[in-house]
Amino acid sequence: MRTVDYNHHCRSAWWWAPYRAQVTARFHLMGLLLKFTIPPGAFGPGLALANRGTIVVHPDTRGGENCRIHIGVTIGAALDLKEEGPRLGNNIYIGPGAAIVGGVTIADDVAIGAKSVVIRSITDPGVTVVGAPARTISRKGSDQMIRATAILRNQGRPHQ
């Protein structure tokens, strides 16, 4: 996904066209094999797909760093065609079968439980939401999640 995004935005010269077509076709094939539909550039670095399975993400969705998505997740716009996709913060955990619908905004460090349906914005960082419609049940959030980008940024630095 990162390769496709990079090649479409940074290698726009005509001689890169065959390579762009190749990596785009490979990305599309991997999406078919692993059963996900995630547009390039929708998420920041550290995106983790927990298992192979159906994951659908709306093209207008924007997610931050270190999002972890499980199987059966749908992130999309509502029925109104003018509405844009959801905005997800950093360090988001989305449990199996969850749905995030409409132009909602999710704050940082939020955990969304399995089979939850988020139809309203979650503005409090560090909370856990569950249910249909989703409601806050805890203030722990996704603080137990491994943050891949933080690990990479700290490589080569002495431990404190």
N, C-alpha and C positions, 0 to 999 in steps of 0.2 A: 504494500500500500504506500509506504514511504517512497519507494523507487518510482512508482507511477506518478505520485504527486510532484516529486522533484523533477522528473523528466518533462512533465507538462508545463511546469512553471519556470524552470531554469534552463532547459535545453530546447529552446523554441526554434533554433535554426533548422533549415530544411534538411540538412544531412543527418540530423538526429531522428527524422521521421520513422525510418524502419525500426530503430531500436525502441522508440516510444510505442510503436504498434506492437512490438514483441512483448514488452513488459506489461502493456495494458491487456493484451490477450492472455498472458500468463496469470495476471491478477484476476481477470474475469473467470478463467478456468478454475483457479483455486477457490473463488467464491462459489462456483457451482459444486465443486467437490465437497467443500466444507459447509455448504448451505448457509452462507451469509451474504447479505447485501449491504455493504458499507461503502459509501462514496469516499474516494481519496480526499484527504484534507479535512475530514469531518472531526477527527480527534487529534489531540496533541500527542507528544511522545509518551510512551509507556502504556499504550492501549494493550489490554490483555483479554483475550477471548478464552474463557475457562475451558470450554469443551466444544467439540464439533457439534453443530446443530443450527437450527434456524434462528438467525438474527437479522432483523430488518431495521435499517436506519434511514430516515428521511434525508434527502440531499441537502436541505437547508439546516440540518442539525449541526451545532458546533459544540464540541466537548473539549475539556481541558486535559491536563496531564494525568497519567496513571488511572485511567478509567478501567474498571474490571467488569466485563459483561458476561453473563452466563447464558445458557441456551434458552430459546423461546422468548427472547426479549424483542419488543417492538418499541421503537422510538420514532414517533411520527407526528405529522400535523393533524389538526382536527378537520372536520368536514368543510369548513370555510376555506376556499381555495386561496384566499388572500393571506391567510395566516402562515407565519413562518414556523420552522421547526424549533424544537426545544434548545435551550442553552444550558449546557452542563458545566459545572465548575471542575476544579481539580480534585483528584482522589475520590472519585465516585465509585461506589460498589452497587451494581444492579443485579439482583437475585434472579433465579430462574423463573421465566414466565411473566416477568414484570412488563408493564406498559407505561410509557411516558407519552402523553398525548397533548398536542396543542403547543402554543407558543409560550410554554412555561420556562421558568428559570430555576435551576437547581444550584444551591450554594455549594461551597467547597466542603469536603469531608463528610458527605452524606451517604448513608447506606439505605438502599431501597430494598425491602424484603421481597421474598418470592411471591409471585402472583399478585403483587401490588399494582394499583392503577393510579398514576399520578396525573391529576387533571388541574391542579393548582400549583403555583410557584412555591418552592421551599426556600425561604430566605434566611433561615437560621442555619449557620454552619455547624457541622459536627453533630447532626441528629440522625436517628434511625426512624424511617417511616415504613409502615406496613398497612395493608388493607385495601379495600376498594370502596370508596376513594381513600387514598393514602392519608394517614394521620401520624403525627409524631408519637412514638412510644418510649424513646430513650434519648439521652444526650450523649451517647457514646460514639455514634457515627461510624466512620470507616477508619478509625485510628489504628486498628490492628493490621491494616493492609500494608503490604510491602510496596514502597514507593521506588520504582525502578529508576526514575530520573534523578532522585536524590542520591541513590547509590552511585550512579554514573558520574554525577557532578563531584562527589567526594572521593573518587578514585585518585590515587596518587597523593592524597593528603594524609598526614599522620593522624592516627586516632586520638581523640581527645579524652 
